[in-house]
Amino acid sequence: MGKDSNLAHATGKQAGAAYLFQRNVACVTCVPSWTEYKKFTPLHAFDDATDAALFGWSSKFVPATDTANALVVIGSPGFDQDAGKVYVFEHVGSDWVILDILTDENWNDNKMKGGRFG
């Protein structure tokens, strides 16, 4: 954990992950079971897993509708020295793909670190 021996690449200590579970009910009177459906990491958004990014600190599942696919929104408030980042994944077909990555650059005029967006 921490950094590699050259201190060049983060190994992901406190990088985080978010998990999506599916509820399964065999019958009306049966006890439901839960199975892991998908594990999200920063790598799924083509980002490096950085130390203390806290990916998955906050999350929201948005169910599909007649006109839109399901979404998963995942916060990473520790990214870039606590500036923060939010990842939006969309369920397309049978896979989850990155739809957008949001940062506080649009409203953080002073470029202050530590806003913990996400």
Biopython code that builds the backbone (N, CA, C, O; Angstrom):
import numpy as np
from Bio.PDB.StructureBuilder import StructureBuilder

atoms = [
    (1, "MET", "N", (0.837, -1.181, 0.000)),
    (1, "MET", "CA", (0.000, 0.000, 0.000)),
    (1, "MET", "C", (0.878, 1.238, 0.000)),
    (1, "MET", "O", (2.063, 1.159, 0.323)),
    (2, "GLY", "N", (0.318, 2.361, -0.353)),
    (2, "GLY", "CA", (1.095, 3.580, -0.402)),
    (2, "GLY", "C", (1.688, 3.796, -1.770)),
    (2, "GLY", "O", (0.977, 3.765, -2.774)),
    (3, "LYS", "N", (2.993, 4.015, -1.817)),
    (3, "LYS", "CA", (3.680, 4.283, -3.081)),
    (3, "LYS", "C", (4.586, 3.113, -3.432)),
    (3, "LYS", "O", (4.957, 2.318, -2.569)),
    (4, "ASP", "N", (4.942, 3.016, -4.725)),
    (4, "ASP", "CA", (5.889, 1.981, -5.119)),
    (4, "ASP", "C", (7.284, 2.381, -4.639)),
    (4, "ASP", "O", (7.464, 3.470, -4.094)),
    (5, "SER", "N", (8.265, 1.509, -4.838)),
    (5, "SER", "CA", (9.601, 1.746, -4.292)),
    (5, "SER", "C", (10.262, 2.997, -4.859)),
    (5, "SER", "O", (11.166, 3.545, -4.228)),
    (6, "ASN", "N", (9.836, 3.465, -6.034)),
    (6, "ASN", "CA", (10.384, 4.690, -6.622)),
    (6, "ASN", "C", (9.547, 5.922, -6.284)),
    (6, "ASN", "O", (9.841, 7.021, -6.755)),
    (7, "LEU", "N", (8.527, 5.747, -5.486)),
    (7, "LEU", "CA", (7.597, 6.820, -5.132)),
    (7, "LEU", "C", (6.989, 7.469, -6.365)),
    (7, "LEU", "O", (6.696, 8.664, -6.364)),
    (8, "ALA", "N", (6.801, 6.685, -7.410)),
    (8, "ALA", "CA", (6.315, 7.220, -8.680)),
    (8, "ALA", "C", (4.833, 6.975, -8.916)),
    (8, "ALA", "O", (4.168, 7.804, -9.538)),
    (9, "HIS", "N", (4.309, 5.878, -8.442)),
    (9, "HIS", "CA", (2.927, 5.515, -8.744)),
    (9, "HIS", "C", (2.183, 5.156, -7.466)),
    (9, "HIS", "O", (2.650, 4.355, -6.656)),
    (10, "ALA", "N", (1.043, 5.753, -7.309)),
    (10, "ALA", "CA", (0.207, 5.396, -6.159)),
    (10, "ALA", "C", (-0.299, 3.983, -6.327)),
    (10, "ALA", "O", (-0.645, 3.565, -7.432)),
    (11, "THR", "N", (-0.342, 3.250, -5.236)),
    (11, "THR", "CA", (-0.852, 1.885, -5.295)),
    (11, "THR", "C", (-2.302, 1.808, -4.868)),
    (11, "THR", "O", (-2.891, 0.727, -4.873)),
    (12, "GLY", "N", (-2.879, 2.917, -4.504)),
    (12, "GLY", "CA", (-4.296, 2.935, -4.233)),
    (12, "GLY", "C", (-4.696, 2.871, -2.782)),
    (12, "GLY", "O", (-5.853, 2.567, -2.494)),
    (13, "LYS", "N", (-3.796, 3.143, -1.847)),
    (13, "LYS", "CA", (-4.169, 3.164, -0.440)),
    (13, "LYS", "C", (-5.253, 4.211, -0.253)),
    (13, "LYS", "O", (-5.044, 5.382, -0.570)),
    (14, "GLN", "N", (-6.366, 3.819, 0.238)),
    (14, "GLN", "CA", (-7.554, 4.655, 0.410)),
    (14, "GLN", "C", (-8.093, 5.192, -0.914)),
    (14, "GLN", "O", (-8.820, 6.186, -0.925)),
    (15, "ALA", "N", (-7.748, 4.551, -2.023)),
    (15, "ALA", "CA", (-8.276, 4.990, -3.320)),
    (15, "ALA", "C", (-9.772, 4.732, -3.392)),
    (15, "ALA", "O", (-10.520, 5.547, -3.934)),
    (16, "GLY", "N", (-10.213, 3.602, -2.848)),
    (16, "GLY", "CA", (-11.631, 3.317, -2.748)),
    (16, "GLY", "C", (-12.219, 2.534, -3.904)),
    (16, "GLY", "O", (-11.572, 2.313, -4.927)),
    (17, "ALA", "N", (-13.453, 2.124, -3.716)),
    (17, "ALA", "CA", (-14.235, 1.395, -4.709)),
    (17, "ALA", "C", (-15.700, 1.566, -4.331)),
    (17, "ALA", "O", (-16.029, 1.896, -3.192)),
    (18, "ALA", "N", (-16.565, 1.338, -5.298)),
    (18, "ALA", "CA", (-18.008, 1.356, -5.053)),
    (18, "ALA", "C", (-18.585, 0.086, -5.642)),
    (18, "ALA", "O", (-18.165, -0.356, -6.712)),
    (19, "TYR", "N", (-19.537, -0.497, -4.957)),
    (19, "TYR", "CA", (-20.110, -1.768, -5.369)),
    (19, "TYR", "C", (-21.597, -1.613, -5.650)),
    (19, "TYR", "O", (-22.311, -0.919, -4.926)),
    (20, "LEU", "N", (-22.048, -2.264, -6.703)),
    (20, "LEU", "CA", (-23.461, -2.299, -7.053)),
    (20, "LEU", "C", (-23.941, -3.729, -6.821)),
    (20, "LEU", "O", (-23.390, -4.674, -7.387)),
    (21, "PHE", "N", (-24.967, -3.884, -5.988)),
    (21, "PHE", "CA", (-25.520, -5.201, -5.685)),
    (21, "PHE", "C", (-26.901, -5.341, -6.304)),
    (21, "PHE", "O", (-27.632, -4.363, -6.461)),
    (22, "GLN", "N", (-27.242, -6.568, -6.649)),
    (22, "GLN", "CA", (-28.561, -6.866, -7.202)),
    (22, "GLN", "C", (-29.328, -7.703, -6.192)),
    (22, "GLN", "O", (-28.801, -8.677, -5.653)),
    (23, "ARG", "N", (-30.571, -7.321, -5.940)),
    (23, "ARG", "CA", (-31.439, -8.054, -5.012)),
    (23, "ARG", "C", (-32.174, -9.135, -5.785)),
    (23, "ARG", "O", (-32.785, -8.863, -6.818)),
    (24, "ASN", "N", (-32.113, -10.353, -5.288)),
    (24, "ASN", "CA", (-32.765, -11.495, -5.938)),
    (24, "ASN", "C", (-33.799, -12.084, -4.995)),
    (24, "ASN", "O", (-33.501, -12.387, -3.840)),
    (25, "VAL", "N", (-35.018, -12.244, -5.498)),
    (25, "VAL", "CA", (-36.086, -12.852, -4.714)),
    (25, "VAL", "C", (-36.681, -13.979, -5.551)),
    (25, "VAL", "O", (-37.250, -13.735, -6.616)),
    (26, "ALA", "N", (-36.551, -15.203, -5.073)),
    (26, "ALA", "CA", (-37.031, -16.362, -5.823)),
    (26, "ALA", "C", (-38.558, -16.462, -5.815)),
    (26, "ALA", "O", (-39.158, -16.919, -6.788)),
    (27, "CYS", "N", (-39.179, -16.038, -4.725)),
    (27, "CYS", "CA", (-40.638, -16.093, -4.636)),
    (27, "CYS", "C", (-41.114, -15.009, -3.678)),
    (27, "CYS", "O", (-40.303, -14.362, -3.016)),
    (28, "VAL", "N", (-42.414, -14.813, -3.603)),
    (28, "VAL", "CA", (-42.986, -13.754, -2.780)),
    (28, "VAL", "C", (-42.657, -13.940, -1.300)),
    (28, "VAL", "O", (-42.400, -12.963, -0.596)),
    (29, "THR", "N", (-42.662, -15.182, -0.825)),
    (29, "THR", "CA", (-42.411, -15.437, 0.589)),
    (29, "THR", "C", (-40.951, -15.795, 0.875)),
    (29, "THR", "O", (-40.597, -16.050, 2.026)),
    (30, "CYS", "N", (-40.117, -15.816, -0.132)),
    (30, "CYS", "CA", (-38.708, -16.181, 0.053)),
    (30, "CYS", "C", (-37.909, -15.003, 0.611)),
    (30, "CYS", "O", (-38.244, -13.838, 0.400)),
    (31, "VAL", "N", (-36.860, -15.344, 1.319)),
    (31, "VAL", "CA", (-35.937, -14.336, 1.826)),
    (31, "VAL", "C", (-35.055, -13.876, 0.663)),
    (31, "VAL", "O", (-34.485, -14.709, -0.041)),
    (32, "PRO", "N", (-34.935, -12.571, 0.452)),
    (32, "PRO", "CA", (-34.108, -12.105, -0.669)),
    (32, "PRO", "C", (-32.625, -12.363, -0.429)),
    (32, "PRO", "O", (-32.158, -12.408, 0.710)),
    (33, "SER", "N", (-31.911, -12.527, -1.511)),
    (33, "SER", "CA", (-30.459, -12.634, -1.429)),
    (33, "SER", "C", (-29.856, -11.508, -2.255)),
    (33, "SER", "O", (-30.504, -10.968, -3.152)),
    (34, "TRP", "N", (-28.625, -11.161, -1.950)),
    (34, "TRP", "CA", (-27.939, -10.076, -2.638)),
    (34, "TRP", "C", (-26.681, -10.618, -3.282)),
    (34, "TRP", "O", (-25.932, -11.369, -2.657)),
    (35, "THR", "N", (-26.444, -10.246, -4.520)),
    (35, "THR", "CA", (-25.224, -10.645, -5.211)),
    (35, "THR", "C", (-24.531, -9.403, -5.765)),
    (35, "THR", "O", (-25.170, -8.451, -6.214)),
    (36, "GLU", "N", (-23.203, -9.451, -5.716)),
    (36, "GLU", "CA", (-22.438, -8.336, -6.269)),
    (36, "GLU", "C", (-22.604, -8.329, -7.776)),
    (36, "GLU", "O", (-22.348, -9.335, -8.437)),
    (37, "TYR", "N", (-23.026, -7.207, -8.318)),
    (37, "TYR", "CA", (-23.284, -7.072, -9.744)),
    (37, "TYR", "C", (-22.122, -6.381, -10.451)),
    (37, "TYR", "O", (-21.753, -6.760, -11.562)),
    (38, "LYS", "N", (-21.544, -5.360, -9.798)),
    (38, "LYS", "CA", (-20.466, -4.604, -10.425)),
    (38, "LYS", "C", (-19.631, -3.923, -9.354)),
    (38, "LYS", "O", (-20.159, -3.408, -8.369)),
    (39, "LYS", "N", (-18.313, -3.927, -9.561)),
    (39, "LYS", "CA", (-17.399, -3.170, -8.708)),
    (39, "LYS", "C", (-16.834, -2.029, -9.556)),
    (39, "LYS", "O", (-16.255, -2.266, -10.616)),
    (40, "PHE", "N", (-17.005, -0.799, -9.086)),
    (40, "PHE", "CA", (-16.488, 0.375, -9.780)),
    (40, "PHE", "C", (-15.218, 0.853, -9.084)),
    (40, "PHE", "O", (-15.152, 0.886, -7.856)),
    (41, "THR", "N", (-14.223, 1.218, -9.865)),
    (41, "THR", "CA", (-13.002, 1.832, -9.353)),
    (41, "THR", "C", (-12.654, 3.004, -10.273)),
    (41, "THR", "O", (-13.240, 3.134, -11.347)),
    (42, "PRO", "N", (-11.713, 3.854, -9.869)),
    (42, "PRO", "CA", (-11.300, 4.933, -10.771)),
    (42, "PRO", "C", (-10.769, 4.411, -12.110)),
    (42, "PRO", "O", (-10.832, 5.114, -13.119)),
    (43, "LEU", "N", (-10.258, 3.202, -12.120)),
    (43, "LEU", "CA", (-9.738, 2.627, -13.360)),
    (43, "LEU", "C", (-10.838, 2.460, -14.407)),
    (43, "LEU", "O", (-10.554, 2.508, -15.604)),
    (44, "HIS", "N", (-12.086, 2.267, -13.981)),
    (44, "HIS", "CA", (-13.201, 2.153, -14.918)),
    (44, "HIS", "C", (-13.463, 3.474, -15.650)),
    (44, "HIS", "O", (-14.128, 3.495, -16.686)),
    (45, "ALA", "N", (-12.940, 4.566, -15.109)),
    (45, "ALA", "CA", (-13.071, 5.878, -15.752)),
    (45, "ALA", "C", (-11.728, 6.315, -16.347)),
    (45, "ALA", "O", (-11.515, 7.490, -16.645)),
    (46, "PHE", "N", (-10.839, 5.351, -16.509)),
    (46, "PHE", "CA", (-9.519, 5.608, -17.094)),
    (46, "PHE", "C", (-8.682, 6.553, -16.244)),
    (46, "PHE", "O", (-7.825, 7.261, -16.772)),
    (47, "ASP", "N", (-8.918, 6.574, -14.928)),
    (47, "ASP", "CA", (-8.117, 7.351, -13.982)),
    (47, "ASP", "C", (-7.231, 6.396, -13.198)),
    (47, "ASP", "O", (-7.567, 5.225, -13.021)),
    (48, "ASP", "N", (-6.097, 6.905, -12.729)),
    (48, "ASP", "CA", (-5.262, 6.124, -11.825)),
    (48, "ASP", "C", (-5.898, 6.120, -10.451)),
    (48, "ASP", "O", (-6.534, 7.089, -10.035)),
    (49, "ALA", "N", (-5.716, 5.019, -9.760)),
    (49, "ALA", "CA", (-6.159, 4.960, -8.371)),
    (49, "ALA", "C", (-5.130, 5.719, -7.545)),
    (49, "ALA", "O", (-3.995, 5.266, -7.404)),
    (50, "THR", "N", (-5.512, 6.859, -7.003)),
    (50, "THR", "CA", (-4.574, 7.684, -6.257)),
    (50, "THR", "C", (-4.810, 7.541, -4.767)),
    (50, "THR", "O", (-5.931, 7.301, -4.319)),
    (51, "ASP", "N", (-3.748, 7.691, -4.017)),
    (51, "ASP", "CA", (-3.850, 7.601, -2.563)),
    (51, "ASP", "C", (-4.831, 8.636, -2.037)),
    (51, "ASP", "O", (-4.825, 9.788, -2.470)),
    (52, "ALA", "N", (-5.657, 8.225, -1.117)),
    (52, "ALA", "CA", (-6.592, 9.084, -0.400)),
    (52, "ALA", "C", (-7.610, 9.773, -1.306)),
    (52, "ALA", "O", (-8.139, 10.818, -0.928)),
    (53, "ALA", "N", (-7.903, 9.231, -2.476)),
    (53, "ALA", "CA", (-8.926, 9.827, -3.334)),
    (53, "ALA", "C", (-10.326, 9.574, -2.786)),
    (53, "ALA", "O", (-11.261, 10.317, -3.088)),
    (54, "LEU", "N", (-10.469, 8.524, -1.979)),
    (54, "LEU", "CA", (-11.736, 8.196, -1.337)),
    (54, "LEU", "C", (-12.861, 7.954, -2.346)),
    (54, "LEU", "O", (-14.009, 8.321, -2.099)),
    (55, "PHE", "N", (-12.530, 7.339, -3.474)),
    (55, "PHE", "CA", (-13.520, 6.993, -4.484)),
    (55, "PHE", "C", (-14.601, 6.136, -3.829)),
    (55, "PHE", "O", (-14.291, 5.156, -3.152)),
    (56, "GLY", "N", (-15.859, 6.497, -4.027)),
    (56, "GLY", "CA", (-16.968, 5.760, -3.436)),
    (56, "GLY", "C", (-17.457, 6.331, -2.123)),
    (56, "GLY", "O", (-18.375, 5.783, -1.513)),
    (57, "TRP", "N", (-16.859, 7.426, -1.677)),
    (57, "TRP", "CA", (-17.264, 8.044, -0.410)),
    (57, "TRP", "C", (-18.744, 8.395, -0.430)),
    (57, "TRP", "O", (-19.433, 8.288, 0.584)),
    (58, "SER", "N", (-19.221, 8.815, -1.590)),
    (58, "SER", "CA", (-20.648, 9.068, -1.777)),
    (58, "SER", "C", (-21.074, 8.410, -3.085)),
    (58, "SER", "O", (-20.278, 8.281, -4.014)),
    (59, "SER", "N", (-22.326, 8.002, -3.147)),
    (59, "SER", "CA", (-22.806, 7.361, -4.369)),
    (59, "SER", "C", (-24.320, 7.479, -4.467)),
    (59, "SER", "O", (-25.019, 7.665, -3.470)),
    (60, "LYS", "N", (-24.799, 7.366, -5.689)),
    (60, "LYS", "CA", (-26.242, 7.438, -5.942)),
    (60, "LYS", "C", (-26.562, 6.570, -7.147)),
    (60, "LYS", "O", (-25.904, 6.681, -8.181)),
    (61, "PHE", "N", (-27.553, 5.715, -7.028)),
    (61, "PHE", "CA", (-28.049, 4.920, -8.138)),
    (61, "PHE", "C", (-29.321, 5.576, -8.657)),
    (61, "PHE", "O", (-30.238, 5.863, -7.887)),
    (62, "VAL", "N", (-29.374, 5.812, -9.962)),
    (62, "VAL", "CA", (-30.556, 6.405, -10.594)),
    (62, "VAL", "C", (-31.146, 5.350, -11.520)),
    (62, "VAL", "O", (-30.531, 5.020, -12.535)),
    (63, "PRO", "N", (-32.325, 4.809, -11.200)),
    (63, "PRO", "CA", (-32.912, 3.731, -12.013)),
    (63, "PRO", "C", (-33.234, 4.177, -13.436)),
    (63, "PRO", "O", (-33.443, 5.361, -13.699)),
    (64, "ALA", "N", (-33.268, 3.224, -14.332)),
    (64, "ALA", "CA", (-33.633, 3.487, -15.729)),
    (64, "ALA", "C", (-35.098, 3.891, -15.816)),
    (64, "ALA", "O", (-35.923, 3.496, -14.992)),
    (65, "THR", "N", (-35.396, 4.684, -16.833)),
    (65, "THR", "CA", (-36.779, 5.064, -17.137)),
    (65, "THR", "C", (-37.056, 4.662, -18.583)),
    (65, "THR", "O", (-36.206, 4.060, -19.238)),
    (66, "ASP", "N", (-38.240, 4.996, -19.073)),
    (66, "ASP", "CA", (-38.573, 4.700, -20.468)),
    (66, "ASP", "C", (-37.671, 5.446, -21.446)),
    (66, "ASP", "O", (-37.462, 4.993, -22.572)),
    (67, "THR", "N", (-37.142, 6.582, -21.022)),
    (67, "THR", "CA", (-36.366, 7.422, -21.933)),
    (67, "THR", "C", (-34.885, 7.549, -21.583)),
    (67, "THR", "O", (-34.140, 8.196, -22.319)),
    (68, "ALA", "N", (-34.438, 6.946, -20.477)),
    (68, "ALA", "CA", (-33.038, 7.093, -20.067)),
    (68, "ALA", "C", (-32.516, 5.812, -19.432)),
    (68, "ALA", "O", (-33.260, 5.084, -18.775)),
    (69, "ASN", "N", (-31.242, 5.549, -19.634)),
    (69, "ASN", "CA", (-30.588, 4.399, -19.017)),
    (69, "ASN", "C", (-30.323, 4.669, -17.543)),
    (69, "ASN", "O", (-30.343, 5.816, -17.096)),
    (70, "ALA", "N", (-30.076, 3.604, -16.796)),
    (70, "ALA", "CA", (-29.717, 3.739, -15.387)),
    (70, "ALA", "C", (-28.359, 4.418, -15.266)),
    (70, "ALA", "O", (-27.503, 4.281, -16.140)),
    (71, "LEU", "N", (-28.174, 5.150, -14.176)),
    (71, "LEU", "CA", (-26.919, 5.839, -13.902)),
    (71, "LEU", "C", (-26.420, 5.474, -12.515)),
    (71, "LEU", "O", (-27.205, 5.168, -11.618)),
    (72, "VAL", "N", (-25.104, 5.509, -12.351)),
    (72, "VAL", "CA", (-24.478, 5.440, -11.040)),
    (72, "VAL", "C", (-23.566, 6.657, -10.948)),
    (72, "VAL", "O", (-22.724, 6.880, -11.818)),
    (73, "VAL", "N", (-23.739, 7.440, -9.890)),
    (73, "VAL", "CA", (-22.942, 8.637, -9.661)),
    (73, "VAL", "C", (-22.085, 8.367, -8.426)),
    (73, "VAL", "O", (-22.605, 8.031, -7.362)),
    (74, "ILE", "N", (-20.755, 8.519, -8.579)),
    (74, "ILE", "CA", (-19.830, 8.150, -7.503)),
    (74, "ILE", "C", (-18.895, 9.318, -7.212)),
    (74, "ILE", "O", (-18.242, 9.848, -8.112)),
    (75, "GLY", "N", (-18.841, 9.709, -5.947)),
    (75, "GLY", "CA", (-17.982, 10.800, -5.527)),
    (75, "GLY", "C", (-16.607, 10.322, -5.100)),
    (75, "GLY", "O", (-16.442, 9.207, -4.606)),
    (76, "SER", "N", (-15.624, 11.187, -5.299)),
    (76, "SER", "CA", (-14.244, 10.938, -4.896)),
    (76, "SER", "C", (-13.697, 12.240, -4.301)),
    (76, "SER", "O", (-12.910, 12.933, -4.945)),
    (77, "PRO", "N", (-14.115, 12.577, -3.061)),
    (77, "PRO", "CA", (-13.788, 13.887, -2.507)),
    (77, "PRO", "C", (-12.312, 14.103, -2.187)),
    (77, "PRO", "O", (-11.895, 15.245, -1.996)),
    (78, "GLY", "N", (-11.527, 13.061, -2.124)),
    (78, "GLY", "CA", (-10.109, 13.217, -1.814)),
    (78, "GLY", "C", (-9.227, 13.399, -3.031)),
    (78, "GLY", "O", (-8.017, 13.584, -2.893)),
    (79, "PHE", "N", (-9.808, 13.352, -4.223)),
    (79, "PHE", "CA", (-9.016, 13.454, -5.446)),
    (79, "PHE", "C", (-8.307, 14.806, -5.524)),
    (79, "PHE", "O", (-8.882, 15.829, -5.151)),
    (80, "ASP", "N", (-7.091, 14.816, -5.996)),
    (80, "ASP", "CA", (-6.307, 16.030, -6.245)),
    (80, "ASP", "C", (-6.253, 16.933, -5.013)),
    (80, "ASP", "O", (-6.726, 18.070, -5.037)),
    (81, "GLN", "N", (-5.671, 16.408, -3.943)),
    (81, "GLN", "CA", (-5.495, 17.160, -2.695)),
    (81, "GLN", "C", (-6.806, 17.712, -2.163)),
    (81, "GLN", "O", (-6.892, 18.873, -1.765)),
    (82, "ASP", "N", (-7.811, 16.874, -2.162)),
    (82, "ASP", "CA", (-9.149, 17.187, -1.631)),
    (82, "ASP", "C", (-9.948, 18.172, -2.477)),
    (82, "ASP", "O", (-10.912, 18.756, -1.980)),
    (83, "ALA", "N", (-9.576, 18.374, -3.739)),
    (83, "ALA", "CA", (-10.412, 19.187, -4.625)),
    (83, "ALA", "C", (-11.691, 18.421, -4.953)),
    (83, "ALA", "O", (-12.775, 19.001, -5.004)),
    (84, "GLY", "N", (-11.555, 17.104, -5.177)),
    (84, "GLY", "CA", (-12.708, 16.247, -5.412)),
    (84, "GLY", "C", (-13.066, 16.066, -6.871)),
    (84, "GLY", "O", (-12.671, 16.843, -7.740)),
    (85, "LYS", "N", (-13.833, 15.007, -7.108)),
    (85, "LYS", "CA", (-14.253, 14.650, -8.459)),
    (85, "LYS", "C", (-15.486, 13.758, -8.333)),
    (85, "LYS", "O", (-15.633, 13.024, -7.356)),
    (86, "VAL", "N", (-16.369, 13.828, -9.331)),
    (86, "VAL", "CA", (-17.559, 12.977, -9.367)),
    (86, "VAL", "C", (-17.580, 12.245, -10.706)),
    (86, "VAL", "O", (-17.386, 12.853, -11.759)),
    (87, "TYR", "N", (-17.815, 10.948, -10.654)),
    (87, "TYR", "CA", (-17.867, 10.097, -11.840)),
    (87, "TYR", "C", (-19.314, 9.698, -12.096)),
    (87, "TYR", "O", (-20.035, 9.331, -11.169)),
    (88, "VAL", "N", (-19.741, 9.771, -13.362)),
    (88, "VAL", "CA", (-21.098, 9.369, -13.742)),
    (88, "VAL", "C", (-20.971, 8.208, -14.723)),
    (88, "VAL", "O", (-20.402, 8.356, -15.805)),
    (89, "PHE", "N", (-21.507, 7.049, -14.334)),
    (89, "PHE", "CA", (-21.502, 5.858, -15.174)),
    (89, "PHE", "C", (-22.910, 5.591, -15.682)),
    (89, "PHE", "O", (-23.888, 5.802, -14.963)),
    (90, "GLU", "N", (-23.009, 5.130, -16.916)),
    (90, "GLU", "CA", (-24.302, 4.821, -17.527)),
    (90, "GLU", "C", (-24.354, 3.339, -17.873)),
    (90, "GLU", "O", (-23.374, 2.764, -18.346)),
    (91, "HIS", "N", (-25.512, 2.730, -17.630)),
    (91, "HIS", "CA", (-25.726, 1.322, -17.981)),
    (91, "HIS", "C", (-26.146, 1.257, -19.445)),
    (91, "HIS", "O", (-27.246, 1.671, -19.811)),
    (92, "VAL", "N", (-25.247, 0.727, -20.274)),
    (92, "VAL", "CA", (-25.494, 0.624, -21.712)),
    (92, "VAL", "C", (-25.406, -0.844, -22.092)),
    (92, "VAL", "O", (-24.352, -1.466, -21.960)),
    (93, "GLY", "N", (-26.515, -1.392, -22.565)),
    (93, "GLY", "CA", (-26.538, -2.825, -22.878)),
    (93, "GLY", "C", (-26.351, -3.631, -21.612)),
    (93, "GLY", "O", (-27.154, -3.527, -20.684)),
    (94, "SER", "N", (-25.303, -4.430, -21.564)),
    (94, "SER", "CA", (-25.035, -5.229, -20.370)),
    (94, "SER", "C", (-23.814, -4.720, -19.609)),
    (94, "SER", "O", (-23.311, -5.410, -18.722)),
    (95, "ASP", "N", (-23.331, -3.526, -19.943)),
    (95, "ASP", "CA", (-22.118, -3.005, -19.312)),
    (95, "ASP", "C", (-22.356, -1.602, -18.763)),
    (95, "ASP", "O", (-23.329, -0.939, -19.121)),
    (96, "TRP", "N", (-21.462, -1.164, -17.897)),
    (96, "TRP", "CA", (-21.474, 0.180, -17.358)),
    (96, "TRP", "C", (-20.312, 0.940, -17.967)),
    (96, "TRP", "O", (-19.172, 0.478, -17.911)),
    (97, "VAL", "N", (-20.585, 2.106, -18.551)),
    (97, "VAL", "CA", (-19.549, 2.905, -19.197)),
    (97, "VAL", "C", (-19.518, 4.295, -18.570)),
    (97, "VAL", "O", (-20.527, 4.798, -18.077)),
    (98, "ILE", "N", (-18.337, 4.899, -18.603)),
    (98, "ILE", "CA", (-18.210, 6.244, -18.051)),
    (98, "ILE", "C", (-18.945, 7.220, -18.963)),
    (98, "ILE", "O", (-18.714, 7.241, -20.172)),
    (99, "LEU", "N", (-19.818, 8.018, -18.392)),
    (99, "LEU", "CA", (-20.581, 9.007, -19.142)),
    (99, "LEU", "C", (-19.949, 10.388, -19.006)),
    (99, "LEU", "O", (-19.843, 11.131, -19.982)),
    (100, "ASP", "N", (-19.530, 10.725, -17.786)),
    (100, "ASP", "CA", (-18.955, 12.049, -17.554)),
    (100, "ASP", "C", (-18.147, 12.033, -16.267)),
    (100, "ASP", "O", (-18.365, 11.199, -15.388)),
    (101, "ILE", "N", (-17.210, 12.970, -16.170)),
    (101, "ILE", "CA", (-16.445, 13.201, -14.952)),
    (101, "ILE", "C", (-16.595, 14.675, -14.622)),
    (101, "ILE", "O", (-16.298, 15.538, -15.447)),
    (102, "LEU", "N", (-17.055, 14.958, -13.416)),
    (102, "LEU", "CA", (-17.307, 16.332, -12.996)),
    (102, "LEU", "C", (-16.278, 16.764, -11.958)),
    (102, "LEU", "O", (-15.899, 15.977, -11.090)),
    (103, "THR", "N", (-15.828, 18.010, -12.045)),
    (103, "THR", "CA", (-14.940, 18.585, -11.044)),
    (103, "THR", "C", (-15.512, 19.927, -10.616)),
    (103, "THR", "O", (-16.535, 20.377, -11.133)),
    (104, "ASP", "N", (-14.845, 20.551, -9.676)),
    (104, "ASP", "CA", (-15.340, 21.851, -9.207)),
    (104, "ASP", "C", (-14.755, 23.008, -10.005)),
    (104, "ASP", "O", (-14.903, 24.160, -9.599)),
    (105, "GLU", "N", (-14.104, 22.739, -11.111)),
    (105, "GLU", "CA", (-13.445, 23.791, -11.885)),
    (105, "GLU", "C", (-14.417, 24.861, -12.388)),
    (105, "GLU", "O", (-14.012, 26.008, -12.573)),
    (106, "ASN", "N", (-15.660, 24.521, -12.610)),
    (106, "ASN", "CA", (-16.625, 25.490, -13.141)),
    (106, "ASN", "C", (-17.036, 26.557, -12.141)),
    (106, "ASN", "O", (-17.372, 27.670, -12.546)),
    (107, "TRP", "N", (-17.020, 26.259, -10.863)),
    (107, "TRP", "CA", (-17.480, 27.249, -9.890)),
    (107, "TRP", "C", (-16.452, 27.559, -8.811)),
    (107, "TRP", "O", (-16.742, 28.323, -7.890)),
    (108, "ASN", "N", (-15.266, 26.988, -8.904)),
    (108, "ASN", "CA", (-14.206, 27.282, -7.946)),
    (108, "ASN", "C", (-13.264, 28.307, -8.578)),
    (108, "ASN", "O", (-12.169, 27.960, -9.020)),
    (109, "ASP", "N", (-13.690, 29.560, -8.617)),
    (109, "ASP", "CA", (-12.939, 30.622, -9.293)),
    (109, "ASP", "C", (-11.556, 30.847, -8.707)),
    (109, "ASP", "O", (-10.628, 31.204, -9.434)),
    (110, "ASN", "N", (-11.404, 30.644, -7.415)),
    (110, "ASN", "CA", (-10.118, 30.894, -6.766)),
    (110, "ASN", "C", (-9.173, 29.702, -6.839)),
    (110, "ASN", "O", (-8.042, 29.776, -6.357)),
    (111, "LYS", "N", (-9.628, 28.606, -7.439)),
    (111, "LYS", "CA", (-8.824, 27.390, -7.573)),
    (111, "LYS", "C", (-8.287, 26.924, -6.207)),
    (111, "LYS", "O", (-7.163, 26.434, -6.099)),
    (112, "MET", "N", (-9.098, 27.088, -5.202)),
    (112, "MET", "CA", (-8.703, 26.675, -3.851)),
    (112, "MET", "C", (-8.799, 25.174, -3.723)),
    (112, "MET", "O", (-9.767, 24.566, -4.182)),
    (113, "LYS", "N", (-7.809, 24.577, -3.107)),
    (113, "LYS", "CA", (-7.821, 23.140, -2.840)),
    (113, "LYS", "C", (-8.616, 22.904, -1.563)),
    (113, "LYS", "O", (-8.730, 23.786, -0.713)),
    (114, "GLY", "N", (-9.158, 21.714, -1.444)),
    (114, "GLY", "CA", (-9.809, 21.335, -0.210)),
    (114, "GLY", "C", (-11.313, 21.473, -0.189)),
    (114, "GLY", "O", (-11.923, 21.321, 0.869)),
    (115, "GLY", "N", (-11.936, 21.756, -1.326)),
    (115, "GLY", "CA", (-13.389, 21.870, -1.370)),
    (115, "GLY", "C", (-14.090, 20.533, -1.214)),
    (115, "GLY", "O", (-15.273, 20.489, -0.877)),
    (116, "ARG", "N", (-13.366, 19.431, -1.459)),
    (116, "ARG", "CA", (-13.871, 18.065, -1.316)),
    (116, "ARG", "C", (-15.167, 17.842, -2.116)),
    (116, "ARG", "O", (-16.105, 17.217, -1.623)),
    (117, "PHE", "N", (-15.208, 18.361, -3.356)),
    (117, "PHE", "CA", (-16.332, 18.128, -4.265)),
    (117, "PHE", "C", (-16.507, 16.639, -4.451)),
    (117, "PHE", "O", (-15.534, 15.933, -4.716)),
    (118, "GLY", "N", (-17.696, 16.157, -4.322)),
    (118, "GLY", "CA", (-17.959, 14.742, -4.521)),
    (118, "GLY", "C", (-18.331, 14.058, -3.270)),
    (118, "GLY", "O", (-18.583, 12.853, -3.278)),
]
sb = StructureBuilder()
sb.init_structure("model")
sb.init_model(0)
sb.init_chain("A")
sb.init_seg("    ")
for serial, (resi, resn, name, xyz) in enumerate(atoms, 1):
    if name == "N":
        sb.init_residue(resn, " ", resi, " ")
    sb.init_atom(name, np.array(xyz, "f"), 0.0, 1.0, " ", f" {name:<3s}", serial, name[0])
structure = sb.get_structure()
